[in-house]
Amino acid sequence: MATFTRQEFYQQLLQSCMIPTAQQGLEQVWLLLLICLVCRLLWRLCKQVAALPSYAKHLSTVVGGFYVLHHFFQLQMVWVVLLSLLCYLVLFLCRHSAHRGVFLSITILIYLLMGEMHMVDTVTWHKMRGAQMIVAMKAVSLGFDLDHGELLAIPSPVEFMGYLYFVGTAIFGPWNRFHGYLQAVESRPLSFSWLRKVSRSLLLSIVCLLASTCVAPYLFSYFIPLYGYWQLKKWLRAYESAISFHFSNFFVGFLSEATATLAGAGFTEEKDNLKWDLTVSRPLNVELPRSMVEVVTSWNLPMSVWLNSYVFKNSLKLGRFSAIIVTYAASALLHGLSFHLAAVLLSLGCITYVEHVLRKRLSVIFDACVLSKRCPPGCTHRHNTNLWVRLLNLLFGALVIFHLAYLGSLFDIDADDGIEEQGYGMSYTIHKWSEMGWASHWVTFACWVFYRLIS
């Protein structure tokens, strides 16, 4: 497209990329959306016409979940089914224990490690990674909720499998608690607000897919022509790769909002007011960030809640920094134990920790609202809306964008699809970051040294 005029470029982009990409995206997910809607209507109809036994509702979502798993993974879905059966077996054998969450975590850890060590061929395993992750997160959260007394009894096998294979979350997520699943199968009334939420999330998912596939690769060559500055080209290309990767995640996030809401999950009740307000990602907080803490939280809100509730809090006895590293290590394992993902997530852990302690120290020295998280209204800081405070927060935000471009350079939009499916190796990761001069790591180290000097 480099030889096209701007008008020709936009015509080619629309005809050769945007329209085909949107069509292919809808072709991939229409059946999943249809099954979610059918289950929702079935539960609602049975609630109004005839009282459907509870086990029948759970059985229907198991059938729906199995069907969409087979549609996306064919016979390879057996590895997802095997994990779910293994989880219930462990839960049943440990039914009198007070550490069911720990036993389930260890079992899942061993299973995932065996899979990553080529118990299954790499391409097949990576394709199932999302579904495996959702099953693992649901099982672990259920185990810890039982240990903490939030659930009074172990679910029956059909309830357990219905939760794990809930059709609205079986493929793209997001993670939801067992209580949320029970509310979904009870089926709240159909409403315009429900339909509006589904339509909005689905539309935003398509927009993010187009941004990732058709806009990000040409961001600085056509949309904002800056490639003429050859000194910046390496970093601009890294930023394009980061943006493409970000919006592919937002595509999955908004799509998971649509499927979960379509199936009847993702609402809050306040007295008689029902709000369909499931939020998975907050793109603006990622692309225009205040801090890296805000980025990692807004990247996937349900997963952030899961990691905080079931990993970080249970690891705090090891110390805050150790708990952060354990949390990011758990996230790396859930996302697939590939070197480049582990390197990115562990680097994120270090960057997040250094940023947090540095900004906390600066907030004490200057008595100002420069913490990683926004201060609540009426905070006790002396300086909160001053121009220099805003500029300092903008500086930290710009630093976060720099880190994101550096980390995103690993997800090269020009990389071979075969390499991407199998996962990037150590040599690839080291090569890419060497090209960038290990800049983000050096800046993080400098920030840590500065923090130690002012402590």
Disulfide bonds with the S-S distance in Angstrom:
Cys17-Cys214 1.98
